[in-house]
Amino acid sequence: MTILPEPRRTTHSANRGGTAGDGAGSIKSAERVLRILDLLAGQPDGLAAPEIRSALGLPKSSLHGLLRVLCDRGYVFIDARVRRYRIGIRAWEVGQAYSRIRNVAVLVGPVMRELRDQLNETVQLAVLDGLDNLYLAKVDSEQPLRLVSGVGLRLPAHTTALGKVLLADLPTEELRRRLAGVTLARFNSRTIGDTPRLLRVLAEVRQAGYAEDDGEYTVGLFCVAVPVRDPAGTVVAALSCSMPSARAGVGPERAPNFLPALRACATRLGALMAPLPDPQDGLALGG
């Protein structure tokens, strides 16, 4: 039996206009963009626009619009001398994201497995990307009832123990800047749904040195998280253990019961890590 959190892509609500037809058009455009990138990735000398159009069977007007956006974003560049399009540096950076995440998982895996064996609960490592926490590594519990999640998954940081640890480390001005104008999404009655309350909770997390999540995103799931600091003392990630609330027990001591093992593991992980790559530099995979 498993507890499965539904992956979410955003931490705030937005009123977006559009129709079902707009959605179908967006899907078609996304599929065309991927086909263009796949084609150019196999052409080191690049291709002229007519060659791309012929290879993919795309309308001229659509192709030029898509190429313009891809060039503006750095995923494609045009060699003005010969008018040929080539794969851009941003596409390379995104491609490196998988390698970086995989390398992090390989690096921290043995230490995280030791913690999993000690606690027999699911152990996860995450970094902050905007107002989301992004999962870099995970070791599953061997219990029949356990969390189901995955590397590359994003969850709203205000709903998770990992995210609250990472948000609490931000300077106050930066934290307020990120939260400005944001409506915090609520997933159930336990979710923190307003900024003043979140700021109060983060102040408590900062003072305590750890965070809890008792069903704030997934009902019935309890998590405890601590910061992971590199040798210079910089928070480079957060480490958590997750379990069904029923197995965690009740009372104020349930989180502290896990803290010695979590903190010892976090210290070992921090000693292994140089500062992790910033998600803004291409680390962020969708969940």
C-alpha positions as a Markdown table, in Angstrom:
| # | Residue | x | y | z |
|---|---|---|---|---|
| 1 | Met | 0.0 | 0.0 | 0.0 |
| 2 | Thr | 1.4 | 3.4 | -0.9 |
| 3 | Ile | 0.8 | 7.1 | -0.3 |
| 4 | Leu | 0.9 | 8.9 | -3.6 |
| 5 | Pro | 1.2 | 12.7 | -3.7 |
| 6 | Glu | -0.2 | 14.3 | -6.8 |
| 7 | Pro | 2.7 | 16.3 | -8.5 |
| 8 | Arg | 2.1 | 20.0 | -8.7 |
| 9 | Arg | 3.9 | 22.5 | -10.9 |
| 10 | Thr | 3.1 | 25.8 | -9.2 |
| 11 | Thr | 2.9 | 27.2 | -5.7 |
| 12 | His | 0.3 | 29.9 | -6.3 |
| 13 | Ser | -2.9 | 30.2 | -8.1 |
| 14 | Ala | -3.4 | 32.4 | -11.2 |
| 15 | Asn | -6.4 | 33.3 | -13.2 |
| 16 | Arg | -5.5 | 32.3 | -16.8 |
| 17 | Gly | -7.8 | 33.0 | -19.7 |
| 18 | Gly | -8.2 | 30.6 | -22.6 |
| 19 | Thr | -10.3 | 27.8 | -23.9 |
| 20 | Ala | -9.9 | 24.1 | -24.6 |
| 21 | Gly | -8.9 | 25.1 | -28.1 |
| 22 | Asp | -6.1 | 27.2 | -26.7 |
| 23 | Gly | -4.9 | 24.1 | -24.8 |
| 24 | Ala | -4.8 | 22.0 | -27.9 |
| 25 | Gly | -2.9 | 24.7 | -29.8 |
| 26 | Ser | -0.4 | 24.9 | -26.9 |
| 27 | Ile | 0.2 | 21.1 | -27.0 |
| 28 | Lys | 0.7 | 21.2 | -30.8 |
| 29 | Ser | 3.2 | 24.1 | -30.4 |
| 30 | Ala | 5.1 | 22.3 | -27.7 |
| 31 | Glu | 5.3 | 19.1 | -29.8 |
| 32 | Arg | 6.6 | 21.1 | -32.7 |
| 33 | Val | 9.3 | 22.8 | -30.5 |
| 34 | Leu | 10.5 | 19.4 | -29.3 |
| 35 | Arg | 10.6 | 18.1 | -32.9 |
| 36 | Ile | 12.7 | 21.1 | -33.9 |
| 37 | Leu | 15.1 | 20.6 | -31.0 |
| 38 | Asp | 15.4 | 16.8 | -31.7 |
| 39 | Leu | 16.2 | 17.6 | -35.4 |
| 40 | Leu | 18.8 | 20.2 | -34.7 |
| 41 | Ala | 20.4 | 18.1 | -32.0 |
| 42 | Gly | 21.5 | 15.7 | -34.7 |
| 43 | Gln | 22.8 | 18.4 | -37.1 |
| 44 | Pro | 26.1 | 19.8 | -35.9 |
| 45 | Asp | 26.3 | 22.0 | -39.1 |
| 46 | Gly | 22.8 | 23.3 | -38.6 |
| 47 | Leu | 19.9 | 23.6 | -41.0 |
| 48 | Ala | 18.4 | 26.4 | -43.0 |
| 49 | Ala | 14.7 | 27.2 | -42.3 |
| 50 | Pro | 13.5 | 25.6 | -45.6 |
| 51 | Glu | 15.4 | 22.4 | -44.6 |
| 52 | Ile | 13.7 | 22.3 | -41.2 |
| 53 | Arg | 10.3 | 23.0 | -42.8 |
| 54 | Ser | 10.8 | 20.2 | -45.3 |
| 55 | Ala | 12.1 | 17.7 | -42.7 |
| 56 | Leu | 9.2 | 18.3 | -40.3 |
| 57 | Gly | 6.4 | 19.4 | -42.6 |
| 58 | Leu | 5.7 | 22.5 | -40.6 |
| 59 | Pro | 3.9 | 25.6 | -42.0 |
| 60 | Lys | 6.3 | 28.4 | -42.8 |
| 61 | Ser | 4.6 | 31.0 | -40.6 |
| 62 | Ser | 4.5 | 28.6 | -37.6 |
| 63 | Leu | 8.1 | 27.6 | -38.1 |
| 64 | His | 9.5 | 31.1 | -38.1 |
| 65 | Gly | 7.5 | 32.0 | -35.0 |
| 66 | Leu | 8.8 | 29.0 | -33.1 |
| 67 | Leu | 12.4 | 29.5 | -34.3 |
| 68 | Arg | 12.2 | 33.2 | -33.2 |
| 69 | Val | 11.1 | 32.2 | -29.6 |
| 70 | Leu | 13.8 | 29.4 | -29.4 |
| 71 | Cys | 16.5 | 31.9 | -30.5 |
| 72 | Asp | 15.3 | 34.5 | -28.1 |
| 73 | Arg | 15.5 | 31.9 | -25.2 |
| 74 | Gly | 18.9 | 30.6 | -26.3 |
| 75 | Tyr | 17.8 | 27.1 | -27.2 |
| 76 | Val | 18.6 | 27.7 | -30.8 |
| 77 | Phe | 20.9 | 30.2 | -32.5 |
| 78 | Ile | 21.2 | 31.3 | -36.1 |
| 79 | Asp | 24.6 | 31.6 | -37.8 |
| 80 | Ala | 23.9 | 34.9 | -39.6 |
| 81 | Arg | 26.7 | 34.3 | -42.2 |
| 82 | Val | 25.0 | 31.2 | -43.7 |
| 83 | Arg | 21.4 | 31.6 | -42.3 |
| 84 | Arg | 21.6 | 28.2 | -40.6 |
| 85 | Tyr | 20.0 | 27.3 | -37.3 |
| 86 | Arg | 22.0 | 25.3 | -34.7 |
| 87 | Ile | 21.2 | 23.9 | -31.2 |
| 88 | Gly | 21.9 | 26.7 | -28.6 |
| 89 | Ile | 23.7 | 26.8 | -25.3 |
| 90 | Arg | 20.6 | 26.8 | -23.3 |
| 91 | Ala | 19.6 | 23.4 | -24.7 |
| 92 | Trp | 23.0 | 22.1 | -23.7 |
| 93 | Glu | 22.6 | 23.5 | -20.2 |
| 94 | Val | 19.2 | 21.8 | -19.8 |
| 95 | Gly | 20.7 | 18.6 | -21.1 |
| 96 | Gln | 23.4 | 18.8 | -18.4 |
| 97 | Ala | 20.7 | 18.9 | -15.8 |
| 98 | Tyr | 20.1 | 15.2 | -15.9 |
| 99 | Ser | 23.8 | 14.5 | -15.5 |
| 100 | Arg | 24.1 | 16.8 | -12.6 |
| 101 | Ile | 21.1 | 15.3 | -10.8 |
| 102 | Arg | 22.3 | 11.8 | -11.5 |
| 103 | Asn | 25.8 | 12.6 | -10.2 |
| 104 | Val | 24.3 | 14.1 | -7.0 |
| 105 | Ala | 22.2 | 11.0 | -6.4 |
| 106 | Val | 25.2 | 8.7 | -6.9 |
| 107 | Leu | 27.3 | 10.9 | -4.5 |
| 108 | Val | 24.8 | 11.0 | -1.7 |
| 109 | Gly | 23.1 | 7.6 | -2.2 |
| 110 | Pro | 25.2 | 5.4 | 0.1 |
| 111 | Val | 24.9 | 7.8 | 3.1 |
| 112 | Met | 21.2 | 8.2 | 2.5 |
| 113 | Arg | 20.7 | 4.4 | 2.4 |
| 114 | Glu | 22.4 | 4.1 | 5.8 |
| 115 | Leu | 19.9 | 6.6 | 7.2 |
| 116 | Arg | 17.0 | 4.7 | 5.5 |
| 117 | Asp | 18.3 | 1.5 | 7.1 |
| 118 | Gln | 18.6 | 3.1 | 10.5 |
| 119 | Leu | 15.0 | 4.6 | 10.4 |
| 120 | Asn | 13.4 | 2.3 | 7.9 |
| 121 | Glu | 11.5 | 5.3 | 6.5 |
| 122 | Thr | 11.8 | 7.1 | 3.1 |
| 123 | Val | 14.6 | 9.6 | 2.9 |
| 124 | Gln | 14.7 | 12.5 | 0.5 |
| 125 | Leu | 17.1 | 15.3 | -0.5 |
| 126 | Ala | 15.8 | 18.5 | -2.1 |
| 127 | Val | 16.9 | 22.0 | -3.1 |
| 128 | Leu | 14.8 | 25.2 | -3.5 |
| 129 | Asp | 13.8 | 26.5 | -6.9 |
| 130 | Gly | 11.8 | 29.7 | -6.6 |
| 131 | Leu | 9.0 | 28.7 | -4.3 |
| 132 | Asp | 9.2 | 25.0 | -5.1 |
| 133 | Asn | 11.4 | 22.3 | -3.6 |
| 134 | Leu | 13.0 | 20.1 | -6.2 |
| 135 | Tyr | 13.8 | 16.5 | -5.3 |
| 136 | Leu | 17.4 | 15.5 | -6.1 |
| 137 | Ala | 17.7 | 12.1 | -4.4 |
| 138 | Lys | 15.5 | 9.6 | -2.7 |
| 139 | Val | 15.8 | 6.2 | -0.9 |
| 140 | Asp | 12.6 | 4.3 | -0.4 |
| 141 | Ser | 11.5 | 2.7 | 2.9 |
| 142 | Glu | 11.1 | -1.1 | 2.8 |
| 143 | Gln | 7.8 | -0.8 | 4.7 |
| 144 | Pro | 4.7 | -1.9 | 2.8 |
| 145 | Leu | 3.1 | 1.5 | 3.5 |
| 146 | Arg | 5.4 | 4.2 | 2.2 |
| 147 | Leu | 5.6 | 7.4 | 0.3 |
| 148 | Val | 5.7 | 7.3 | -3.5 |
| 149 | Ser | 7.6 | 10.2 | -5.1 |
| 150 | Gly | 10.5 | 10.7 | -7.4 |
| 151 | Val | 13.7 | 12.5 | -8.3 |
| 152 | Gly | 12.9 | 15.6 | -10.4 |
| 153 | Leu | 9.5 | 16.1 | -8.7 |
| 154 | Arg | 8.5 | 19.6 | -7.6 |
| 155 | Leu | 6.2 | 20.3 | -4.7 |
| 156 | Pro | 5.2 | 23.7 | -3.3 |
| 157 | Ala | 7.8 | 24.6 | -0.6 |
| 158 | His | 5.3 | 26.0 | 1.8 |
| 159 | Thr | 3.5 | 22.6 | 2.0 |
| 160 | Thr | 6.5 | 20.4 | 2.9 |
| 161 | Ala | 9.0 | 20.1 | 5.7 |
| 162 | Leu | 11.9 | 20.2 | 3.2 |
| 163 | Gly | 10.6 | 23.4 | 1.6 |
| 164 | Lys | 10.0 | 25.1 | 4.9 |
| 165 | Val | 13.6 | 24.4 | 5.9 |
| 166 | Leu | 14.9 | 25.8 | 2.7 |
| 167 | Leu | 12.6 | 28.9 | 2.8 |
| 168 | Ala | 13.6 | 29.6 | 6.3 |
| 169 | Asp | 17.2 | 29.9 | 5.2 |
| 170 | Leu | 16.5 | 32.8 | 2.8 |
| 171 | Pro | 17.2 | 36.3 | 3.9 |
| 172 | Thr | 14.1 | 38.1 | 5.0 |
| 173 | Glu | 14.1 | 40.6 | 2.1 |
| 174 | Glu | 14.6 | 37.8 | -0.5 |
| 175 | Leu | 11.8 | 35.7 | 1.1 |
| 176 | Arg | 9.4 | 38.6 | 1.0 |
| 177 | Arg | 10.3 | 39.4 | -2.6 |
| 178 | Arg | 9.5 | 35.8 | -3.6 |
| 179 | Leu | 6.2 | 35.8 | -1.8 |
| 180 | Ala | 5.1 | 39.2 | -3.0 |
| 181 | Gly | 1.8 | 39.0 | -4.9 |
| 182 | Val | 1.7 | 35.2 | -4.5 |
| 183 | Thr | -1.4 | 33.4 | -3.4 |
| 184 | Leu | -0.3 | 30.3 | -1.6 |
| 185 | Ala | -2.1 | 27.2 | -2.9 |
| 186 | Arg | -4.1 | 25.2 | -0.3 |
| 187 | Phe | -4.4 | 21.5 | -0.7 |
| 188 | Asn | -6.3 | 20.6 | 2.5 |
| 189 | Ser | -7.3 | 22.2 | 5.8 |
| 190 | Arg | -3.7 | 21.8 | 7.2 |
| 191 | Thr | -2.0 | 23.6 | 4.4 |
| 192 | Ile | -0.5 | 27.0 | 5.3 |
| 193 | Gly | -2.6 | 29.3 | 3.1 |
| 194 | Asp | -1.5 | 32.9 | 3.9 |
| 195 | Thr | 1.9 | 34.7 | 3.9 |
| 196 | Pro | 1.8 | 36.1 | 7.5 |
| 197 | Arg | 1.2 | 32.6 | 9.0 |
| 198 | Leu | 4.0 | 31.2 | 6.7 |
| 199 | Leu | 6.4 | 33.8 | 7.9 |
| 200 | Arg | 5.6 | 33.0 | 11.5 |
| 201 | Val | 6.1 | 29.3 | 10.9 |
| 202 | Leu | 9.4 | 29.9 | 9.1 |
| 203 | Ala | 10.7 | 32.0 | 12.0 |
| 204 | Glu | 10.0 | 29.0 | 14.3 |
| 205 | Val | 11.7 | 26.7 | 11.9 |
| 206 | Arg | 14.8 | 29.0 | 11.8 |
| 207 | Gln | 15.0 | 29.0 | 15.6 |
| 208 | Ala | 14.4 | 25.2 | 16.0 |
| 209 | Gly | 16.7 | 24.2 | 13.1 |
| 210 | Tyr | 14.2 | 21.7 | 11.7 |
| 211 | Ala | 10.7 | 21.6 | 10.1 |
| 212 | Glu | 7.7 | 19.3 | 10.2 |
| 213 | Asp | 4.9 | 18.6 | 7.7 |
| 214 | Asp | 1.9 | 16.8 | 9.2 |
| 215 | Gly | -0.4 | 16.2 | 6.2 |
| 216 | Glu | -0.1 | 19.7 | 4.8 |
| 217 | Tyr | 0.3 | 18.4 | 1.2 |
| 218 | Thr | -0.6 | 14.8 | 1.5 |
| 219 | Val | -3.1 | 13.9 | 4.1 |
| 220 | Gly | -1.8 | 11.1 | 6.3 |
| 221 | Leu | 1.9 | 11.8 | 5.7 |
| 222 | Phe | 4.3 | 13.0 | 8.3 |
| 223 | Cys | 7.7 | 14.4 | 7.4 |
| 224 | Val | 10.7 | 15.9 | 9.4 |
| 225 | Ala | 13.4 | 17.8 | 7.6 |
| 226 | Val | 16.8 | 19.4 | 8.5 |
| 227 | Pro | 19.2 | 21.7 | 6.6 |
| 228 | Val | 22.2 | 20.3 | 4.9 |
| 229 | Arg | 25.2 | 22.7 | 5.2 |
| 230 | Asp | 28.4 | 22.5 | 3.2 |
| 231 | Pro | 31.8 | 22.8 | 5.0 |
| 232 | Ala | 31.5 | 26.6 | 4.9 |
| 233 | Gly | 28.1 | 26.5 | 6.6 |
| 234 | Thr | 26.0 | 27.4 | 3.6 |
| 235 | Val | 22.7 | 25.6 | 3.3 |
| 236 | Val | 23.0 | 23.6 | 0.0 |
| 237 | Ala | 20.0 | 21.3 | 0.4 |
| 238 | Ala | 17.5 | 19.9 | 2.9 |
| 239 | Leu | 17.1 | 16.3 | 4.1 |
| 240 | Ser | 13.9 | 14.6 | 5.3 |
| 241 | Cys | 12.4 | 11.4 | 6.4 |
| 242 | Ser | 8.8 | 10.7 | 5.6 |
| 243 | Met | 6.3 | 8.2 | 6.9 |
| 244 | Pro | 2.5 | 7.6 | 7.4 |
| 245 | Ser | 1.3 | 9.8 | 10.3 |
| 246 | Ala | 0.0 | 6.7 | 12.0 |
| 247 | Arg | 3.5 | 5.2 | 12.2 |
| 248 | Ala | 5.1 | 8.5 | 13.4 |
| 249 | Gly | 3.0 | 8.4 | 16.5 |
| 250 | Val | 1.6 | 11.4 | 18.4 |
| 251 | Gly | 2.8 | 14.1 | 20.7 |
| 252 | Pro | 5.5 | 16.8 | 20.7 |
| 253 | Glu | 8.4 | 14.3 | 20.8 |
| 254 | Arg | 7.7 | 12.5 | 17.5 |
| 255 | Ala | 9.8 | 14.9 | 15.4 |
| 256 | Pro | 12.7 | 15.1 | 17.9 |
| 257 | Asn | 12.9 | 11.3 | 17.9 |
| 258 | Phe | 14.2 | 11.5 | 14.3 |
| 259 | Leu | 16.5 | 14.5 | 14.6 |
| 260 | Pro | 19.7 | 12.9 | 15.9 |
| 261 | Ala | 19.9 | 10.5 | 13.0 |
| 262 | Leu | 18.8 | 13.1 | 10.4 |
| 263 | Arg | 21.3 | 15.7 | 11.6 |
| 264 | Ala | 24.2 | 13.2 | 11.7 |
| 265 | Cys | 23.3 | 12.2 | 8.1 |
| 266 | Ala | 23.0 | 15.9 | 7.0 |
| 267 | Thr | 26.5 | 16.6 | 8.4 |
| 268 | Arg | 28.0 | 13.7 | 6.5 |
| 269 | Leu | 26.2 | 14.8 | 3.3 |
| 270 | Gly | 27.3 | 18.4 | 3.7 |
| 271 | Ala | 30.9 | 17.2 | 4.0 |
| 272 | Leu | 30.5 | 15.5 | 0.7 |
| 273 | Met | 29.1 | 18.4 | -1.2 |
| 274 | Ala | 30.4 | 21.4 | -2.8 |
| 275 | Pro | 27.5 | 23.9 | -3.3 |
| 276 | Leu | 25.0 | 22.2 | -5.5 |
| 277 | Pro | 24.1 | 23.7 | -8.9 |
| 278 | Asp | 21.5 | 26.4 | -8.8 |
| 279 | Pro | 18.2 | 25.3 | -10.3 |
| 280 | Gln | 18.2 | 28.6 | -12.2 |
| 281 | Asp | 21.3 | 27.4 | -14.0 |
| 282 | Gly | 19.5 | 24.5 | -15.6 |
| 283 | Leu | 19.0 | 22.0 | -12.8 |
| 284 | Ala | 15.2 | 22.2 | -12.6 |
| 285 | Leu | 13.4 | 19.2 | -14.1 |
| 286 | Gly | 9.7 | 19.1 | -14.1 |
| 287 | Gly | 7.8 | 16.8 | -11.8 |
